[in-house]
Amino acid sequence: MDQAAALGGQELLDQTVANLLQQSIQFHVYLDYPALESAAAQAGTINFHSDRPLAFTVVGEVVNLSAGDNPVSAQRSLFFLKAAVADANNGPRLQALFYQGLQGSLALKSESDRRALAEQLFPKVETDLAEGDFTDLFLAVTSKGNAFGAWPLPVQAAGNGDSWYLSPLSAEIEALMTGIPQDAAIILEIHNGTEAAGVVEAAGDKLAPLRYTITLKTDPSGVDFDVTQIRTGSEALAAGNRVRDLLGRGTVIKDDYMEKRQITVIIGKDMTLAELEKR
């Protein structure tokens, strides 16, 4: 998308996003860092609420976010956002946490305060919305209990060394945009086939974009599996292949004794926590 913007400006960027999400783009709002700084300053503290620990580097400093609440000052939160751009593993998640926290903080403000902020932001953003429409959108996005949200785009890191890039996962993007899982009524269980801690939770996090019904069995099985197994019922083979693609490895085994739309993933020693935490 960076390249599309550089090559063809906003028009090509809009078309690129539309092609990626399979959704038409009618309007756009572009917020650069000065605009985000203004919004963050009004928000005050931004809470990076993470469902698992995250580690990343900010100006040479290793930052560790714990699972749960991580209140961060407005100025430091922008450093986190900038650091996310260079992080192939946790970058997309960190960006989403920033926007989730920004939205949450602004939602605590009164409508009059949020309206005043929208009026301050409008001259600083690039948009083809009229000022009144921009204000209405801003108020809707920052209202409590609204239907708007921010999620990391489902991607996986590809390439090597300095030439890495984030490759979109089309099926998971479609499920995220439509709210409809690629496979209805898939029941997914993830088991720990090793003694390693955290692998089941990390695998569950990586497979969350599929929107299957997921159950995590975190206790070690007592038997070490050398190879990750993805066992599927008779009607879940295609879904099992999607699970393998998202995990990056694993042997898919069709098991006619399982429920037809059930998948059981047994994490083996071939899959490390560090590998699972990569996007």
TORGU-431097 format. One record per residue: x, y, z of N, C-alpha, C, O, CB in turn. Coordinates in steps of 0.02 Angstrom, whole numbers, padded with zeros to 5 digits, always signed. Glycine has a CB too. Example, Ala and Ser with C-alpha at 12.3 -4.5 7.8 and 13.67 -1.06 7.14 Angstrom:
TORGU-431097
+00660-00284+00390+00615-00225+00390+00660-00165+00390+00712-00166+00423+00565-00224+00452+00642-00112+00354+00684-00053+00357+00645+00002+00394+00670+00057+00402+00704-00030+00286
***
This chain:
TORGU-431097
+00041-00060+00000+00000+00000+00000+00043+00063+00000+00025+00113-00030-00047+00000+00061+00101+00059+00034+00148+00116+00031+00168+00129-00041+00170+00187-00063+00210+00102+00074+00184+00076-00077+00206+00083-00147+00149+00109-00190+00160+00150-00235+00231+00016-00174+00088+00086-00177+00031+00110-00216+00021+00185-00206+00008+00221-00254-00033+00072-00197+00028+00208-00144+00019+00279-00130+00074+00320-00164+00061+00374-00190+00020+00292-00055+00136+00293-00164+00191+00329-00195+00184+00332-00271+00202+00382-00302+00258+00297-00176+00158+00278-00300+00154+00274-00373+00092+00310-00401+00096+00344-00452+00152+00201-00394+00036+00304-00366-00026+00330-00396-00067+00374-00351-00124+00390-00367-00068+00275-00418-00039+00394-00293-00075+00439-00249-00136+00406-00218-00142+00344-00216-00096+00500-00286-00181+00447-00193-00239+00422-00156-00284+00379-00199-00314+00330-00174-00278+00480-00127-00290+00396-00262-00336+00358-00306-00313+00285-00312-00354+00239-00305-00340+00390-00376-00249+00274-00325-00224+00206-00330-00225+00171-00262-00238+00111-00259-00153+00206-00359-00212+00208-00209-00215+00178-00142-00285+00154-00126-00295+00099-00101-00191+00228-00089-00335+00196-00141-00405+00176-00130-00421+00112-00168-00453+00067-00141-00453+00233-00150-00399+00109-00231-00414+00051-00272-00378-00011-00246-00406-00066-00247-00396+00063-00344-00317-00002-00222-00279-00058-00194-00313-00086-00132-00320-00147-00125-00207-00036-00177-00335-00042-00087-00370-00064-00027-00436-00098-00046-00454-00148-00016-00383-00005+00020-00472-00070-00094-00535-00099-00116-00524-00170-00144-00563-00215-00130-00568-00055-00170-00470-00178-00183-00455-00244-00210-00437-00294-00154-00457-00352-00156-00398-00240-00261-00399-00269-00105-00377-00313-00051-00436-00336-00008-00441-00395+00009-00326-00277-00007-00480-00289+00009-00536-00305+00055-00598-00328+00018-00646-00350+00050-00552-00245+00096-00598-00323-00049-00657-00339-00088-00717-00298-00065-00773-00322-00061-00674-00415-00083-00703-00234-00050-00754-00186-00030-00741-00121-00067-00684-00098-00071-00754-00175+00049-00793-00092-00095-00784-00029-00130-00765+00026-00080-00790+00027-00024-00847-00010-00169-00721+00071-00101-00699+00127-00060-00731+00191-00088-00714+00212-00143-00621+00133-00058-00776+00221-00050-00810+00281-00074-00776+00344-00050-00768+00392-00087-00883+00280-00053-00755+00343+00014-00722+00401+00043-00660+00377+00080-00652+00318+00094-00770+00440+00090-00616+00423+00096-00556+00406+00135-00541+00462+00185-00558+00521+00173-00496+00393+00089-00509+00443+00239-00482+00491+00287-00410+00470+00301-00398+00415+00324-00525+00493+00354-00364+00515+00287-00293+00501+00298-00268+00544+00355-00270+00605+00352-00251+00513+00234-00244+00511+00409-00217+00546+00466-00141+00536+00468-00118+00479+00476-00250+00522+00533-00103+00589+00460-00031+00582+00467-00013+00590+00541-00057+00598+00584+00007+00636+00423+00052+00586+00556+00072+00587+00626+00052+00651+00662+00031+00646+00720+00147+00578+00631+00058+00711+00633+00035+00771+00669-00038+00767+00689-00056+00788+00744+00046+00832+00626-00080+00740+00645-00151+00733+00662-00160+00683+00718-00200+00693+00764-00191+00712+00600-00123+00627+00715-00127+00577+00767-00101+00604+00833-00127+00587+00887-00089+00514+00747-00049+00646+00830-00023+00677+00891-00076+00720+00924-00083+00720+00986+00040+00719+00875-00114+00758+00884-00167+00799+00912-00221+00756+00945-00244+00772+01000-00198+00843+00857-00240+00703+00911-00291+00659+00939-00267+00625+01003-00303+00620+01052-00313+00606+00888-00204+00600+01002-00176+00567+01060-00170+00614+01119-00182+00595+01176-00108+00536+01044-00150+00676+01105-00143+00726+01159-00210+00738+01192-00213+00746+01253-00115+00791+01132-00264+00740+01153-00330+00749+01182-00352+00688+01221-00387+00693+01272-00381+00764+01127-00331+00630+01198-00349+00568+01232-00314+00563+01299-00341+00535+01347-00333+00507+01189-00252+00590+01302-00213+00585+01364-00179+00517+01367-00137+00502+01325-00257+00595+01425-00195+00477+01416-00166+00410+01422-00201+00362+01374-00262+00362+01369-00172+00385+01495-00161+00321+01340-00188+00271+01294-00171+00202+01323-00113+00187+01338-00158+00279+01222-00222+00161+01329-00214+00095+01359-00201+00043+01304-00245+00030+01263-00276+00076+01400-00142+00014+01303-00127-00041+01257-00148-00105+01292-00109-00138+01326-00049-00043+01238-00211-00123+01283-00239-00183+01316-00225-00244+01271-00256-00252+01219-00316-00174+01330-00179-00285+01293-00158-00342+01252-00182-00408+01284-00184-00415+01345-00081-00343+01244-00200-00455+01241-00221-00520+01267-00162-00566+01282-00171-00621+01309-00268-00554+01218-00102-00545+01264-00042-00584+01279+00018-00537+01282+00015-00482+01256-00030-00640+01226+00073-00558+01314+00132-00515+01317+00159-00500+01247+00157-00542+01203+00187-00548+01360+00184-00438+01238+00214-00417+01175+00281-00385+01189+00288-00348+01237+00167-00369+01136+00330-00399+01147+00396-00368+01153+00414-00337+01086+00403-00366+01033+00450-00420+01175+00442-00276+01088+00462-00241+01028+00515-00190+01047+00528-00179+01106+00401-00207+00993+00545-00159+00997+00600-00113+01009+00580-00042+00990+00554-00030+00935+00663-00134+00970+00591+00005+01036+00577+00076+01024+00642+00115+01035+00666+00122+01091+00521+00102+01071+00670+00141+00980+00731+00181+00983+00785+00145+01023+00815+00173+01068+00717+00251+01014+00796+00082+01005+00848+00042+01038+00829+00013+01105+00868-00025+01134+00907+00084+01046+00771+00030+01131+00749+00005+01196+00698-00051+01186+00650-00043+01149+00718+00063+01239+00710-00108+01219+00662-00163+01216+00604-00148+01264+00615-00138+01324+00696-00231+01233+00544-00146+01237+00484-00132+01277+00444-00197+01282+00433-00232+01233+00441-00075+01245+00422-00212+01342+00381-00271+01354+00313-00249+01379+00307-00218+01432+00415-00319+01405+00261-00266+01342+00193-00255+01365+00167-00319+01396+00175-00373+01368+00147-00232+01306+00138-00313+01454+00110-00372+01487+00040-00387+01460+00009-00344+01429+00108-00362+01564+00017-00447+01472-00052-00463+01455-00099-00422+01500-00088-00419+01561-00066-00540+01463-00149-00391+01471-00194-00349+01509-00182-00275+01494-00164-00258+01438-00185-00361+01583-00194-00233+01543-00190-00160+01533-00118-00135+01535-00078-00156+01577-00231-00124+01586-00102-00090+01489-00037-00057+01486-00047+00017+01470-00040+00036+01412+00010-00091+01434-00065+00058+01521-00076+00129+01508-00011+00164+01488+00040+00156+01521-00106+00164+01569-00013+00203+01434+00046+00235+01406+00029+00308+01393-00027+00324+01372+00071+00199+01341+00077+00353+01404+00065+00424+01390+00054+00434+01316+00075+00394+01275+00123+00466+01416+00022+00489+01299+00007+00504+01228+00071+00508+01187+00075+00479+01133-00032+00571+01223+00122+00543+01213+00183+00551+01174+00218+00484+01164+00242+00470+01109+00230+00599+01210+00222+00443+01216+00256+00379+01210+00217+00331+01165+00246+00289+01130+00267+00347+01279+00151+00337+01165+00111+00293+01123+00127+00304+01049+00124+00256+01010+00036+00305+01136+00143+00366+01030+00162+00379+00960+00228+00346+00943+00238+00324+00886+00165+00454+00947+00275+00343+00991+00337+00307+00980+00323+00233+00968+00354+00201+00925+00385+00316+01039+00276+00205+01005+00256+00135+00996+00228+00125+00925+00245+00077+00891+00203+00114+01049+00185+00172+00903+00154+00165+00837+00207+00168+00782+00204+00129+00735+00103+00221+00827+00256+00213+00789+00309+00218+00739+00353+00155+00739+00375+00133+00686+00351+00280+00751+00365+00127+00798+00407+00067+00803+00372+00007+00770+00405-00038+00746+00423+00051+00876+00306+00008+00770+00269-00049+00743+00281-00058+00668+00278-00114+00643+00195-00039+00755+00296-00004+00634+00306-00008+00561+00365-00053+00543+00365-00085+00490+00317+00062+00532+00414-00056+00587+00475-00094+00572+00475-00163+00603+00525-00199+00600+00535-00056+00596+00419-00184+00634+00416-00248+00669+00374-00297+00629+00313-00289+00624+00387-00239+00740+00407-00347+00600+00371-00395+00558+00328-00443+00600+00280-00471+00574+00421-00435+00516+00345-00452+00664+00310-00501+00704+00250-00470+00740+00193-00493+00732+00356-00531+00755+00262-00418+00779+00209-00389+00821+00183-00323+00795+00138-00294+00826+00234-00381+00890+00210-00298+00739+00190-00232+00714+00116-00224+00702+00086-00177+00728+00226-00219+00652+00084-00268+00663+00012-00259+00650-00029-00259+00714-00076-00219+00721-00013-00313+00604-00013-00303+00760-00050-00306+00824-00039-00242+00864-00086-00216+00894-00029-00368+00865+00023-00218+00866+00038-00158+00904+00001-00097+00876-00024-00055+00913+00113-00144+00905-00002-00093+00809-00040-00038+00778-00114-00042+00797-00144+00009+00814-00032-00041+00702-00142-00102+00795-00212-00109+00814-00224-00090+00887-00275-00059+00903-00236-00181+00801-00178-00108+00931-00185-00091+01002-00184-00015+01011-00221+00011+01053-00129-00123+01043-00143+00020+00972-00142+00093+00977-00210+00122+00959-00237+00163+00996-00087+00123+00931-00238+00101+00903-00302+00129+00881-00359+00107+00927-00406+00146+00938-00317+00109+00809-00356+00046+00952-00407+00024+01000-00404+00067+01064-00455+00089+01090-00397-00050+01018-00342+00079+01088-00334+00120+01148-00353+00192+01137-00383+00223+01181-00263+00117+01172-00336+00220+01078-00356+00288+01062-00432+00295+01060-00460+00342+01088-00325+00309+00994-00464+00248+01027-00537+00249+01023-00567+00245+01093-00614+00281+01109-00562+00192+00979-00540+00199+01135-00567+00190+01202-00560+00253+01244-00606+00270+01282-00532+00133+01236-00503+00287+01239-00492+00348+01278-00538+00405+01255-00566+00441+01296-00419+00370+01274-00544+00412+01190-00587+00466+01163-00660+00453+01179-00699+00501+01187-00578+00473+01088-00679+00390+01184-00749+00374+01199-00769+00397+01269-00829+00403+01283-00761+00299+01192-00720+00410+01312-00735+00433+01380-00749+00508+01382-00774+00534+01432-00677+00417+01427-00733+00543+01327-00744+00615+01325-00818+00630+01311-00855+00589+01285-00699+00647+01270-00838+00691+01330-00906+00712+01316-00915+00723+01241-00866+00731+01204-00924+00777+01355-00976+00724+01218-00989+00735+01147-00964+00803+01125-00938+00811+01070-01064+00728+01131-00973+00853+01168-00950+00921+01150-00874+00923+01143-00848+00957+01099-00973+00972+01202-00838+00887+01186-00764+00884+01181-00744+00848+01117-00697+00869+01083-00734+00849+01242-00778+00794+01101-00761+00756+01041-00778+00796+00978-00743+00792+00928-00797+00688+01041-00831+00833+00981-00849+00875+00923-00797+00929+00913-00777+00944+00857-00920+00906+00933-00774+00959+00968-00722+01011+00963-00658+00981+00935-00624+01013+00895-00709+01042+01032-00640+00920+00956-00580+00887+00930-00587+00873+00856-00539+00882+00818-00566+00822+00968-00646+00851+00834-00657+00839+00762-00647+00903+00722-00618+00901+00668-00728+00811+00750-00670+00958+00749-00661+01022+00714-00588+01043+00711-00566+01073+00662-00702+01077+00749-00549+01026+00764-00477+01039+00764-00440+00994+00714-00392+01015+00683-00449+01031+00834-00464+00932+00709-00429+00883+00667-00442+00894+00592-00399+00881+00551-00450+00814+00686-00502+00919+00575-00521+00921+00505-00470+00958+00461-00456+00933+00406-00589+00955+00498-00443+01015+00482-00393+01048+00438-00327+01009+00433-00287+01022+00388-00378+01117+00464-00316+00961+00479-00253+00924+00480-00256+00857+00443-00205+00825+00432-00232+00912+00551-00317+00835+00424-00323+00771+00391-00333+00781+00316-00354+00835+00294-00381+00730+00421-00319+00729+00279-00333+00729+00207-00394+00686+00196-00392+00626+00210-00272+00704+00165-00448+00715+00171-00509+00677+00161-00551+00709+00107-00545+00768+00092-00549+00673+00227-00593+00668+00076-00641+00694+00028-00711+00699+00059-00760+00709+00023-00643+00649-00035-00715+00693+00125-00778+00705+00161-00786+00780+00174-00737+00816+00186-00779+00666+00227-00847+00802+00173-00862+00870+00195-00851+00874+00270-00853+00824+00305-00934+00891+00175-00840+00936+00295-00823+00943+00366-00879+00915+00411-00865+00881+00461-00811+01016+00383-00940+00928+00394-00995+00902+00434-00998+00826+00435-01010+00796+00487-01060+00929+00410-00986+00796+00377-00986+00723+00372-00927+00693+00411-00934+00641+00443-00983+00700+00299-00869+00727+00408-00811+00703+00446-00826+00705+00520-00811+00658+00556-00749+00746+00430-00857+00760+00543-00874+00766+00614-00922+00711+00635-00914+00681+00688-00903+00835+00629-00973+00699+00595-01022+00646+00611-00988+00578+00615-01003+00539+00660-01078+00645+00558-00943+00565+00568-00907+00501+00568-00863+00495+00630-00861+00443+00663-00865+00493+00505-00828+00549+00647-00784+00549+00705-00824+00536+00769-00802+00498+00812-00746+00616+00711-00882+00568+00776-00923+00558+00835-00949+00486+00838-00952+00457+00892-00982+00607+00835-00967+00458+00781-00991+00389+00780-00936+00340+00800-00948+00294+00839-01018+00371+00711-00876+00350+00772-00821+00304+00786-00800+00306+00859-00779+00256+00887-00761+00320+00741-00805+00365+00891-00780+00373+00959-00836+00370+01011-00824+00389+01068-00744+00438+00965-00895+00347+00992-00949+00340+01041-00944+00274+01077-00921+00224+01048-01017+00347+01006-00966+00272+01140-00966+00210+01178-01017+00162+01147-01070+00182+01123-00983+00223+01252-01000+00098+01149-01047+00046+01127-01063+00048+01054-01116+00025+01032-01109+00052+01165-01016+00075+01014-01030+00080+00942-01010+00015+00906-00982-00030+00937-00993+00139+00911-01025+00011+00843-01010-00048+00804-00944-00043+00767-00928-00086+00726-01065-00061+00754-00904+00009+00782-00840+00018+00750-00785-00016+00791-00791-00021+00852-00824+00093+00739-00733-00037+00758-00677-00068+00794-00614-00065+00753-00615-00044+00695-00694-00140+00813-00560-00086+00783-00495-00088+00748-00464-00156+00760-00458-00179+00817-00447-00031+00772-00444-00189+00706-00413-00255+00711-00351-00255+00667-00347-00220+00617-00463-00310+00690-00302-00296+00686-00244-00303+00641-00264-00338+00577-00301-00387+00578-00187-00341+00676-00240-00313+00520-00253-00347+00457-00221-00416+00459-00162-00421+00475-00226-00305+00396-00258-00469+00443-00228-00536+00443-00173-00542+00390-00186-00540+00330-00282-00589+00431-00112-00549+00414-00054-00553+00370-00005-00604+00399-00012-00626+00456-00020-00483+00363+00044-00621+00359+00100-00661+00383+00164-00632+00354+00165-00608+00297+00092-00736+00366+00217-00636+00393+00281-00609+00370+00309-00654+00315+00306-00715+00320+00331-00604+00429+00336-00623+00263+00367-00660+00208+00432-00625+00189+00446-00570+00212+00318-00663+00146+00472-00659+00148+00537-00630+00129+00590-00644+00182+00576-00674+00234+00530-00556+00117+00650-00622+00168+00706-00635+00213+00745-00571+00225+00748-00527+00182+00752-00688+00184+00775-00567+00285+00820-00511+00300+00785-00444+00295+00727-00437+00316+00879-00513+00255+00820-00397+00266+00793-00329+00260+00738-00324+00207+00704-00273+00202+00848-00281+00243+00729-00377+00168+00679-00376+00115+00612-00407+00137+00571-00424+00095+00705-00413+00053+00602-00414+00202+00538-00442+00226+00480-00397+00209+00488-00336+00199+00541-00454+00303+00422-00427+00204+00360-00390+00192+00302-00429+00223+00310-00487+00242+00349-00378+00115+00245-00397+00229+00186-00429+00258+00139-00450+00201+00118-00409+00161+00149-00381+00307+00125-00514+00198+00083-00541+00145+00011-00551+00171+00002-00588+00220+00112-00608+00119-00039-00519+00141-00108-00526+00165-00134-00597+00158-00117-00633+00111-00154-00478+00127-00177-00618+00205-00209-00683+00204-00281-00673+00182-00324-00653+00221-00205-00719+00275-00294-00686+00119-00358-00667+00088-00418-00698+00121-00468-00663+00133-00357-00685+00015-00415-00763+00136-00474-00796+00166-00490-00767+00234-00549-00758+00251-00462-00872+00171-00438-00753+00274-00450-00726+00340-00474-00654+00337-00514-00632+00379-00386-00731+00382-00450-00616+00287-00475-00548+00278-00549-00549+00260-00588-00508+00285-00435-00511+00223-00569-00596+00217-00640-00601+00198-00683-00617+00259-00737-00588+00267-00649-00654+00144-00659-00662+00302-00697-00680+00361-00702-00620+00408-00754-00609+00439-00665-00739+00398-00648-00581+00414-00648-00523+00458-00695-00469+00432-00731-00438+00471-00577-00494+00464-00696-00457+00366-00736-00404+00337-00811-00422+00338-00853-00379+00350-00714-00391+00266-00827-00484+00326-00897-00504+00321-00926-00526+00387-00987-00527+00395-00905-00558+00270-00882-00545+00434-00907-00573+00497-00930-00645+00489-00957-00674+00536-00963-00532+00524-00919-00674+00430-00941-00743+00417-00880-00787+00412-00838-00776+00367-00984-00747+00352-00872-00836+00455-00815-00881+00450-00814-00917+00382-00865-00927+00351-00816-00932+00506-00753-00935+00361-00747-00971+00299-00782-01039+00303-00804-01065+00251-00674-00981+00281-00788-01067+00362-00821-01131+00371-00868-01125+00431-00846-01111+00486-00770-01190+00381-00932-01137+00419-00980-01131+00474-00973-01190+00521-00960-01247+00500-01051-01126+00447-00982-01177+00586-00987-01228+00637-00925-01272+00643-00930-01330+00663-01046-01272+00623-00867-01245+00628-00804-01282+00639-00786-01277+00713-00784-01222+00741-00746-01254+00594-00773-01333+00744-00752-01336+00814-00678-01353+00815-00658-01406+00790-00795-01389+00854-00638-01309+00843-00565-01317+00842-00539-01322+00913-00553-01279+00955-00531-01259+00805-00502-01376+00927-00468-01384+00991-00393-01383+00979-00368-01412+00931-00490-01450+01026-00357-01348+01022-00285-01345+01017-00255-01375+01080-00270-01353+01135-00260-01272+01006-00213-01425+01071-00182-01460+01127-00107-01449+01128-00076-01436+01076-00198-01536+01124-00077-01454+01186-00005-01448+01194+00026-01518+01192+00019-01557+01239+00013-01412+01261+00061-01532+01138+00095-01596+01131+00168-01593+01152+00207-01636+01133+00090-01620+01061+00185-01542+01190+00254-01532+01213+00252-01512+01287+00199-01510+01318+00292-01479+01170+00310-01495+01313+00315-01468+01381+00320-01392+01380+00325-01361+01433+00375-01498+01418+00321-01361+01322+00332-01289+01316+00270-01251+01338+00214-01269+01322+00349-01271+01243+00281-01197+01376+00226-01155+01399+00209-01102+01346+00254-01077+01312+00244-01121+01466+00146-01085+01340+00125-01030+01298+00110-01047+01226+00083-01005+01189+00176-00978+01299+00127-01108+01203+00120-01124+01132+00046-01129+01113+00027-01109+01057+00156-01189+01115+00005-01156+01156-00066-01163+01140-00099-01095+01134-00137-01082+01088-00102-01206+01194-00084-01050+01182-00112-00983+01180-00090-00946+01117-00130-00911+01086-00093-00944+01242-00026-00953+01100+00000-00919+01040-00032-00947+00977-00047-00909+00931+00077-00926+01037-00041-01012+00974-00074-01042+00916-00146-01019+00910-00171-01006+00855-00071-01119+00920-00181-01014+00967-00249-00990+00967-00254-00918+00942-00300-00900+00905-00279-00994+01036-00205-00878+00962-00203-00809+00940-00192-00805+00865-00222-00763+00830-00148-00770+00977-00149-00848+00839-00133-00847+00768-00192-00871+00726-00201-00850+00669-00071-00889+00754-00232-00916+00754-00288-00944+00717-00353-00906+00729-00405-00922+00699-00298-01017+00736-00352-00855+00772-00413-00818+00788-00447-00787+00727-00509-00786+00725-00397-00763+00837-00409-00762+00676-00443-00733+00618-00490-00780+00581-00534-00758+00545-00393-00707+00570-00482-00846+00591-00527-00894+00558-00597-00892+00588-00645-00913+00556-00498-00964+00563-00602-00866+00649-00666-00860+00684-00701-00927+00693-00762-00930+00693-00711-00814+00646-00662-00980+00702-00691-01044+00722-00705-01041+00797-00680-00997+00832-00643-01103+00704-00745-01088+00821-00754-01097+00893-00692-01133+00919-00681-01191+00904-00820-01137+00909-00651-01097+00959-00586-01123+00979-00585-01137+01054-00606-01096+01094-00530-01073+00960-00560-01196+01071-00549-01215+01141-00475-01229+01150-00445-01266+01110-00592-01278+01160-00446-01200+01202-00374-01209+01215-00364-01259+01271-00391-01251+01326-00341-01141+01233-00325-01310+01257-00306-01360+01307-00232-01350+01322-00189-01376+01287-00321-01435+01282-00218-01311+01374-00149-01288+01385-00105-01338+01422-00044-01333+01419-00150-01224+01422-00135-01385+01458-00094-01432+01496-00054-01477+01450-00080-01499+01399-00138-01475+01543+00010-01490+01467+00050-01536+01426+00017-01604+01421-00014-01628+01469+00121-01543+01455+00023-01636+01364-00011-01700+01353+00023-01757+01390-00008-01810+01399-00013-01715+01280+00085-01747+01410+00123-01802+01441+00161-01844+01390+00203-01884+01408+00077-01847+01480+00145-01833+01327+00180-01868+01272+00206-01814+01225+00167-01773+01200+00133-01920+01234+00271-01813+01213+00299-01763+01167+00287-01784+01095+00307-01838+01074+00374-01753+01181+00256-01740+01057+00245-01751+00986+00301-01716+00947+00312-01656+00956+00174-01725+00963+00335-01752+00905+00389-01721+00866+00361-01675+00813+00391-01624+00797+00433-01775+00835+00305-01694+00784+00275-01657+00728+00205-01635+00747+00166-01673+00776+00274-01701+00663+00188-01573+00729+00121-01546+00742+00070-01583+00699+00079-01591+00639+00119-01470+00728+00017-01605+00732-00037-01640+00697-00099-01596+00693-00116-01562+00742-00053-01707+00731-00132-01598+00636-00195-01563+00626-00246-01616+00605-00251-01632+00546-00190-01504+00573-00282-01643+00652-00329-01697+00639-00398-01668+00625-00422-01626+00663-00331-01748+00699-00428-01690+00571-00492-01661+00549-00545-01714+00540-00531-01771+00523-00482-01622+00484-00608-01694+00551-00664-01736+00534-00674-01738+00459-00640-01702+00422-00727-01711+00569-00721-01778+00437-00729-01790+00365-00750-01728+00326-00735-01724+00266-00781-01844+00354-00783-01680+00358-00805-01620+00323-00763-01559+00342-00783-01502+00328-00878-01606+00339-00705-01569+00372-00664-01513+00395-00594-01515+00364-00548-01482+00389-00659-01513+00470-00586-01553+00311-00519-01560+00282-00494-01493+00253-00437-01474+00264-00518-01614+00227-00538-01458+00216-00518-01394+00188-00502-01344+00243-00454-01305+00237-00573-01366+00142-00542-01344+00296-00529-01300+00353-00462-01318+00386-00425-01275+00408-00586-01303+00404-00447-01383+00389-00384-01405+00417-00325-01380+00377-00273-01362+00405-00381-01480+00422-00332-01378+00312-00279-01351+00269-00269-01277+00281-00213-01252+00278-00295-01364+00195-00325-01241+00294-00318-01170+00310-00282-01160+00376-00242-01114+00384-00387-01137+00312-00297-01203+00424-00262-01201+00488-00187-01211+00478-00146-01175+00506-00290-01254+00537-00170-01261+00438-00098-01274+00424-00066-01214+00389-00010-01195+00406-00090-01337+00380-00100-01185+00341-00071-01127+00306-00059-01069+00353-00008-01035+00348-00118-01105+00249-00105-01059+00400-00097-01003+00446-00043-01017+00498-00006-00972+00517-00163-00988+00481-00037-01079+00521+00015-01097+00568+00084-01099+00535+00135-01087+00567+00000-01164+00601+00084-01116+00471+00148-01119+00435+00177-01189+00431+00225-01200+00394+00197-01075+00467+00149-01235+00468+00171-01305+00464+00120-01349+00499+00071-01325+00528+00241-01313+00496+00133-01415+00497+00087-01463+00527+00064-01514+00476+00059-01498+00416+00027-01427+00557+00051-01574+00498+00027-01628+00455-00048-01636+00463-00072-01649+00518+00064-01695+00471-00085-01627+00408-00158-01633+00410-00177-01707+00402-00156-01740+00355-00191-01590+00354-00217-01732+00449-00236-01802+00450-00312-01806+00453-00343-01780+00500-00204-01841+00511-00342-01837+00404-00415-01847+00405-00431-01905+00451-00405-01960+00442-00442-01859+00334-00475-01893+00500-00492-01943+00550-00568-01953+00549-00606-01912+00574-00468-01921+00622-00590-02009+00519-00661-02021+00512-00696-02037+00577-00757-02040+00580-00672-02078+00464-00658-02048+00631-00688-02061+00696-00705-01997+00734-00738-01999+00786-00641-02104+00737-00681-01940+00709-00696-01876+00740-00763-01850+00716-00789-01872+00665-00640-01826+00726-00791-01801+00752-00850-01766+00728-00834-01735+00660-00778-01714+00647-00873-01712+00778-00884-01732+00616-00872-01714+00546-00840-01646+00538-00798-01636+00494-00936-01716+00508-00859-01597+00580-00834-01529+00572-00790-01509+00631-00790-01451+00653-00894-01480+00566-00752-01557+00656-00707-01545+00712-00634-01548+00688-00616-01587+00644-00719-01596+00768-00592-01505+00718-00520-01506+00705-00485-01507+00772-00502-01469+00817-00498-01443+00662-00436-01551+00779-00394-01554+00838-00322-01541+00817-00293-01580+00779-00401-01622+00875-00293-01488+00844-00224-01471+00830-00182-01491+00891-00197-01471+00947-00215-01395+00813-00131-01530+00879-00084-01550+00932-00017-01519+00915+00017-01540+00868-00079-01629+00939+00003-01469+00954+00065-01433+00941+00124-01478+00958+00130-01503+01014+00068-01368+00981+00168-01488+00909+00227-01531+00919+00290-01490+00930+00290-01428+00928+00236-01577+00860+00345-01526+00940+00409-01494+00953+00436-01458+00892+00484-01420+00897+00459-01544+00977+00407-01470+00832+00429-01436+00772+00404-01364+00769+00423-01327+00724+00405-01474+00710+00362-01343+00817+00334-01276+00816+00350-01242+00882+00325-01262+00934+00257-01279+00804+00393-01191+00880+00415-01157+00940+00370-01097+00956+00333-01074+00913+00487-01134+00933+00374-01073+01017+00335-01015+01037+00356-00954+00996+00313-00915+00975+00345-01000+01112+00420-00946+00984+00444-00888+00944+00415-00890+00874+00397-00839+00846+00521-00887+00941+00411-00950+00845+00384-00957+00777+00309-00941+00777+00284-00908+00731+00396-01028+00750+00274-00964+00827+00202-00952+00830+00186-00878+00840+00134-00855+00818+00171-00993+00885+00230-00842+00874+00216-00772+00888+00232-00727+00829+00216-00668+00830+00256-00750+00948+00264-00755+00777+00274-00717+00716+00208-00711+00680+00168-00758+00680+00328-00749+00671+00197-00653+00648+00136-00644+00608+00148-00667+00538+00103-00664+00496+00113-00570+00609
***
